[in-house]
């Protein structure tokens, strides 16, 4: 018998998979169906997204289908589902549906059109602000978690402070002083670094040894910055900054993003501290793979789950913050309509026209609740311990 004939074919059922394989999207859909509250939150979020996009299309342009800025003083404070007075209005002032679905405000503007425009503003502020905070949080948390054991020298801190001071002087039109400070700082650093290379460590003067010595670890520095930022009440810090800056939707998004990255930084740092000690990271280092590839190819995909949950809940927080700022008069300036300034306009007519308060208030409540429910469900879905292994 030939050696090649001494072969027994394995039964087909051994080679067949023991359980059906599911893609990540199928697994996500299955877990989402099991969590009804998360599915409800996701459905409301999709509905809110479609309404925001539809509102952008229908309320923008020179001749929008729904004009949120159209003033009809004859039709002010009309209740929801009321018919317009066609005899008192010009043809271009008549609402498209020939009915005020959500009534009118104190200037006769259609509340439904303003709610459509405000949905897009709230969605944009929420996503852009959270995008900025997530980017900063991932960057800072990744550095603190992966390179946290490295130390920063005192000369690096001095260089950074001089750089910030020089840029600040240039921004306040003190160009000569700012440029001189930057050049002095740069020349001093070059001199000290060249002197350190030429002289043995023991012969360095005491002041040079202090400047060239280790001052603080990367992890300690970043986490102390996080602690300092958390000491300030976020809303009042945002309120102060917005009051000093010109009123703009872009300033609102940037300020909210720059003051809400601390939680994401802590999440990412904790995940990096846990994952960098895992066997697959040690194997990647043994194979000579660079830090950049290890971070973005191996560690980041495993650390992104809590970031997604934090970002989902952060969108709800950003929408609430924008609504609060608009309610206080520091939000998005007119003529843009937001749910916050609709709510602010209605507070003076809470007994005469309660729909001006209830409609935007209930809309904010439902949208924020949907994001929170979806975020909680997403945390359970992305938890590997709750996932069935096939």
C-alpha positions as CSV (number, residue, x, y, z in Angstrom):
1,X,0.0,0.0,0.0
2,X,1.3,3.4,-0.9
3,X,1.8,5.9,1.8
4,X,-0.5,8.2,0.0
5,X,-3.3,5.6,0.1
6,X,-3.2,5.3,3.9
7,X,-5.5,8.2,4.3
8,X,-8.9,8.4,5.9
9,X,-11.2,11.2,4.7
10,X,-12.6,13.2,7.6
11,X,-16.4,13.3,7.7
12,X,-18.0,16.4,6.3
13,X,-19.6,17.4,9.6
14,X,-16.2,17.8,11.2
15,X,-15.1,20.4,8.7
16,X,-18.4,22.2,8.8
17,X,-18.6,25.2,11.3
18,X,-20.1,24.2,14.6
19,X,-22.3,27.3,14.7
20,X,-23.4,29.9,12.1
21,X,-21.0,32.8,11.7
22,X,-22.3,36.3,12.1
23,X,-20.8,39.5,10.9
24,X,-20.3,42.4,13.4
25,X,-23.3,44.2,12.0
26,X,-25.5,41.1,12.4
27,X,-24.3,40.7,15.9
28,X,-24.9,44.3,16.6
29,X,-28.4,44.1,15.3
30,X,-29.2,40.9,17.3
31,X,-27.9,42.5,20.5
32,X,-29.8,45.7,19.8
33,X,-33.1,43.8,19.3
34,X,-32.6,42.2,22.7
35,X,-32.3,45.6,24.4
36,X,-35.6,47.2,23.7
37,X,-34.7,50.5,25.4
38,X,-31.5,50.9,23.3
39,X,-33.5,50.0,20.2
40,X,-36.0,52.6,21.0
41,X,-33.3,55.2,21.6
42,X,-31.6,54.3,18.3
43,X,-35.0,54.6,16.4
44,X,-35.6,58.0,17.9
45,X,-32.0,59.1,17.0
46,X,-32.5,58.0,13.4
47,X,-35.8,59.8,13.3
48,X,-34.2,62.9,14.8
49,X,-31.4,62.7,12.2
50,X,-33.8,62.5,9.3
51,X,-35.9,65.4,10.6
52,X,-32.7,67.5,11.0
53,X,-31.6,66.7,7.4
54,X,-35.1,67.4,6.1
55,X,-35.2,70.6,8.1
56,X,-31.9,71.8,6.6
57,X,-33.2,71.2,3.0
58,X,-36.7,72.7,3.6
59,X,-35.5,75.8,5.6
60,X,-32.4,76.9,3.7
61,X,-31.9,78.9,0.5
62,X,-33.2,82.2,-0.7
63,X,-36.8,80.9,-1.0
64,X,-37.2,78.1,1.5
65,X,-40.3,76.0,1.5
66,X,-40.6,76.6,5.3
67,X,-39.4,80.0,6.2
68,X,-38.5,80.2,9.9
69,X,-37.8,83.9,9.7
70,X,-41.1,85.0,8.2
71,X,-42.7,87.6,10.4
72,X,-46.6,87.7,10.5
73,X,-47.5,90.2,13.3
74,X,-51.2,89.6,12.5
75,X,-50.8,85.9,13.3
76,X,-48.8,86.1,16.5
77,X,-49.4,83.6,19.4
78,X,-51.7,81.3,17.3
79,X,-52.2,77.9,18.9
80,X,-51.1,74.7,17.2
81,X,-53.2,73.3,14.3
82,X,-54.9,76.7,13.8
83,X,-55.8,78.0,10.4
84,X,-54.2,81.2,9.0
85,X,-56.2,84.3,8.4
86,X,-55.9,84.4,4.6
87,X,-57.4,87.8,4.3
88,X,-54.7,89.4,6.5
89,X,-51.8,87.7,4.8
90,X,-50.0,88.1,1.5
91,X,-49.8,84.9,-0.7
92,X,-46.1,84.4,0.2
93,X,-46.9,84.6,3.9
94,X,-49.4,81.7,3.9
95,X,-47.9,78.6,5.4
96,X,-47.2,75.7,3.0
97,X,-49.6,73.3,4.7
98,X,-52.2,76.0,5.2
99,X,-52.1,75.3,8.9
100,X,-49.8,76.2,11.8
101,X,-48.8,72.7,13.0
102,X,-47.1,74.0,16.1
103,X,-48.6,77.5,16.3
104,X,-46.8,80.8,16.1
105,X,-44.6,82.8,18.4
106,X,-44.8,86.5,19.5
107,X,-43.7,87.7,16.1
108,X,-46.0,85.4,14.1
109,X,-43.2,83.1,13.0
110,X,-44.1,79.5,12.3
111,X,-42.9,77.4,15.3
112,X,-42.8,74.2,13.1
113,X,-40.4,75.8,10.7
114,X,-38.2,77.1,13.5
115,X,-38.2,73.6,15.1
116,X,-37.0,72.1,11.9
117,X,-34.2,74.6,11.6
118,X,-33.3,74.2,15.3
119,X,-33.0,70.4,14.9
120,X,-30.2,70.7,12.4
121,X,-28.4,73.3,14.6
122,X,-28.7,71.0,17.6
123,X,-27.5,68.0,15.6
124,X,-24.5,69.9,14.2
125,X,-23.5,71.4,17.5
126,X,-23.7,68.0,19.2
127,X,-21.7,66.0,16.6
128,X,-19.0,68.6,15.9
129,X,-18.5,69.4,19.6
130,X,-18.3,65.7,20.5
131,X,-16.0,65.1,17.6
132,X,-13.6,67.7,18.9
133,X,-13.7,66.4,22.4
134,X,-13.2,62.8,21.3
135,X,-10.2,63.7,19.1
136,X,-8.5,65.5,22.0
137,X,-9.5,62.8,24.5
138,X,-8.1,60.0,22.4
139,X,-4.9,61.9,21.7
140,X,-4.3,62.9,25.3
141,X,-5.5,59.6,26.8
142,X,-3.4,57.5,24.3
143,X,-0.2,59.4,25.1
144,X,-0.9,59.2,28.9
145,X,-1.6,55.5,28.7
146,X,1.1,54.3,26.3
147,X,4.0,56.8,26.9
148,X,3.0,57.6,30.5
149,X,6.1,56.1,32.1
150,X,8.4,58.5,30.1
151,X,9.6,61.7,31.7
152,X,9.5,65.3,30.5
153,X,12.6,67.4,31.2
154,X,12.3,70.8,32.8
155,X,13.7,72.4,29.7
156,X,10.8,71.0,27.6
157,X,8.3,72.6,30.0
158,X,10.2,75.9,29.8
159,X,10.3,75.8,26.1
160,X,6.5,75.1,26.0
161,X,5.8,78.0,28.3
162,X,8.0,80.4,26.3
163,X,6.3,79.2,23.1
164,X,2.9,79.9,24.5
165,X,4.0,83.3,25.9
166,X,5.6,84.3,22.6
167,X,2.5,83.3,20.6
168,X,0.3,85.2,23.1
169,X,2.4,88.4,22.7
170,X,2.2,88.1,18.9
171,X,-1.6,87.7,19.1
172,X,-2.0,90.9,21.2
173,X,0.0,92.8,18.6
174,X,3.2,92.8,20.6
175,X,5.1,91.3,17.6
176,X,8.6,92.5,18.5
177,X,8.4,91.3,22.1
178,X,6.8,87.9,21.1
179,X,9.4,87.3,18.4
180,X,12.2,88.2,20.7
181,X,11.0,85.8,23.4
182,X,10.6,83.0,20.9
183,X,14.1,83.5,19.5
184,X,15.6,83.8,23.0
185,X,13.9,80.6,24.0
186,X,15.0,78.7,20.9
187,X,18.7,79.9,21.2
188,X,18.8,79.0,24.9
189,X,17.6,75.5,24.3
190,X,20.0,74.9,21.4
191,X,22.9,76.2,23.6
192,X,22.0,74.0,26.5
193,X,21.5,70.9,24.4
194,X,24.9,71.4,22.7
195,X,26.6,72.0,26.1
196,X,25.1,68.8,27.5
197,X,26.5,66.8,24.6
198,X,30.0,68.2,25.0
199,X,30.3,68.0,28.8
200,X,30.1,64.9,30.9
201,X,27.0,64.6,33.2
202,X,29.1,65.1,36.4
203,X,30.7,68.4,35.2
204,X,27.3,70.1,34.4
205,X,26.5,73.1,36.6
206,X,23.7,72.7,39.1
207,X,21.3,75.0,37.2
208,X,22.0,73.1,33.9
209,X,21.4,69.8,35.7
210,X,18.0,71.1,36.9
211,X,17.0,72.2,33.4
212,X,18.2,69.0,31.8
213,X,16.9,66.6,34.5
214,X,13.6,64.8,34.6
215,X,10.8,67.0,35.9
216,X,7.6,65.0,35.7
217,X,6.2,61.9,33.9
218,X,4.0,62.2,30.9
219,X,1.1,60.5,32.6
220,X,1.3,62.7,35.7
221,X,1.4,65.9,33.6
222,X,-1.6,65.0,31.5
223,X,-3.7,63.7,34.4
224,X,-2.9,66.9,36.4
225,X,-4.1,69.0,33.5
226,X,-7.3,66.8,33.5
227,X,-7.8,67.4,37.2
228,X,-7.3,71.1,36.8
229,X,-9.9,71.2,34.0
230,X,-12.4,69.2,36.1
231,X,-12.0,71.7,39.0
232,X,-13.8,74.3,36.9
233,X,-17.6,74.0,36.5
234,X,-17.9,73.2,32.8
235,X,-21.1,75.2,32.1
236,X,-19.9,78.4,33.8
237,X,-16.5,78.1,32.1
238,X,-18.3,77.7,28.7
239,X,-20.5,80.7,29.7
240,X,-17.5,82.9,30.5
241,X,-15.7,82.0,27.3
242,X,-18.8,82.5,25.1
243,X,-19.5,85.8,26.7
244,X,-16.0,87.0,25.8
245,X,-16.0,85.7,22.2
246,X,-18.2,86.9,19.3
247,X,-21.6,85.1,19.1
248,X,-21.2,82.4,16.5
249,X,-22.3,78.8,16.0
250,X,-18.7,77.8,15.3
251,X,-17.5,79.4,18.6
252,X,-20.2,77.4,20.5
253,X,-19.1,74.1,19.0
254,X,-15.4,74.7,19.6
255,X,-15.8,75.9,23.2
256,X,-18.1,73.0,24.1
257,X,-15.6,70.6,22.5
258,X,-12.6,72.1,24.2
259,X,-14.2,71.9,27.6
260,X,-15.5,68.3,27.5
261,X,-12.6,66.1,26.6
262,X,-11.6,65.1,30.1
263,X,-13.9,62.1,30.5
264,X,-12.8,60.6,27.2
265,X,-9.1,61.1,28.2
266,X,-9.7,59.1,31.4
267,X,-11.5,56.3,29.5
268,X,-8.8,56.0,26.8
269,X,-5.9,56.1,29.4
270,X,-7.5,53.3,31.5
271,X,-7.9,51.1,28.4
272,X,-4.4,51.8,27.2
273,X,-2.9,51.0,30.6
274,X,-4.7,47.7,30.6
275,X,-4.0,46.8,26.9
276,X,-0.3,47.7,26.7
277,X,0.5,44.9,29.2
278,X,-1.4,42.3,27.1
279,X,0.4,39.4,25.4
280,X,-0.4,40.6,21.9
281,X,1.3,44.0,22.5
282,X,4.4,42.2,23.9
283,X,4.4,39.9,20.8
284,X,4.1,43.0,18.5
285,X,7.0,44.7,20.2
286,X,9.1,41.4,20.0
287,X,8.5,41.4,16.2
288,X,9.9,44.9,16.0
289,X,6.6,46.6,15.1
290,X,6.7,50.4,15.7
291,X,4.8,52.2,18.4
292,X,2.6,54.0,15.8
293,X,1.4,50.7,14.3
294,X,0.9,49.1,17.7
295,X,-1.2,52.0,18.9
296,X,-3.5,52.4,15.9
297,X,-3.6,48.9,14.6
298,X,-3.7,46.8,17.8
299,X,-4.6,48.9,20.8
300,X,-7.0,51.5,19.5
301,X,-9.6,49.1,18.0
302,X,-9.8,47.4,21.4
303,X,-10.0,50.6,23.4
304,X,-12.7,52.4,21.2
305,X,-15.7,50.8,22.9
306,X,-15.9,53.0,26.0
307,X,-15.1,56.0,23.7
308,X,-18.2,55.3,21.6
309,X,-20.4,55.1,24.6
310,X,-18.9,58.3,26.0
311,X,-19.4,60.1,22.7
312,X,-23.0,59.0,22.4
313,X,-23.9,60.3,25.8
314,X,-21.7,63.4,25.2
315,X,-23.8,64.3,22.2
316,X,-26.8,64.6,24.5
317,X,-24.8,66.7,26.9
318,X,-23.7,69.0,24.1
319,X,-27.3,69.5,22.9
320,X,-28.3,70.3,26.5
321,X,-25.4,72.8,26.8
322,X,-26.2,74.5,23.6
323,X,-29.9,74.8,24.6
324,X,-28.9,76.2,27.9
325,X,-26.7,78.8,26.3
326,X,-29.3,79.8,23.8
327,X,-31.9,80.0,26.6
328,X,-29.6,82.5,28.5
329,X,-29.0,84.5,25.3
330,X,-25.3,83.4,24.8
331,X,-26.0,80.7,22.2
332,X,-26.3,80.7,18.4
333,X,-27.2,84.3,17.3
334,X,-30.3,85.2,15.2
335,X,-31.6,84.7,12.6
336,X,-30.7,81.0,13.3
337,X,-33.4,79.3,15.3
338,X,-32.4,76.8,18.0
339,X,-34.6,74.8,20.4
340,X,-32.9,76.8,23.2
341,X,-33.8,80.3,21.9
342,X,-37.4,79.1,21.0
343,X,-37.7,78.0,24.6
344,X,-36.2,81.4,25.7
345,X,-38.7,83.3,23.6
346,X,-41.6,81.4,25.1
347,X,-40.7,81.9,28.7
348,X,-42.4,85.3,28.7
349,X,-45.7,83.8,27.4
350,X,-45.8,80.6,29.4
351,X,-49.5,81.2,30.4
352,X,-50.7,82.9,27.2
353,X,-48.9,80.6,24.8
354,X,-47.6,77.5,26.7
355,X,-46.8,75.6,23.5
356,X,-43.8,77.9,23.0
357,X,-42.3,76.3,26.1
358,X,-43.7,72.8,26.0
359,X,-42.9,71.9,22.3
360,X,-39.1,72.7,22.4
361,X,-38.8,71.4,26.0
362,X,-40.4,68.1,25.2
363,X,-38.3,67.8,22.0
364,X,-35.1,68.3,24.0
365,X,-36.2,65.8,26.6
366,X,-37.0,63.1,24.0
367,X,-33.8,63.5,22.0
368,X,-31.5,63.7,25.0
369,X,-33.3,60.6,26.5
370,X,-32.9,58.7,23.3
371,X,-29.1,59.4,23.2
372,X,-28.8,58.3,26.8
373,X,-30.7,55.1,26.3
374,X,-28.8,54.3,23.1
375,X,-25.5,55.0,24.9
376,X,-26.4,52.7,27.8
377,X,-27.4,49.9,25.3
378,X,-24.3,50.4,23.3
379,X,-22.2,49.9,26.4
380,X,-23.9,46.5,26.9
381,X,-23.6,45.6,23.3
382,X,-19.9,46.4,23.1
383,X,-19.1,44.5,26.3
384,X,-17.3,41.3,25.2
385,X,-18.5,39.4,28.3
386,X,-22.1,39.7,27.1
387,X,-21.4,38.6,23.6
388,X,-21.8,34.9,22.6
389,X,-18.6,33.4,21.2
390,X,-19.0,31.3,18.1
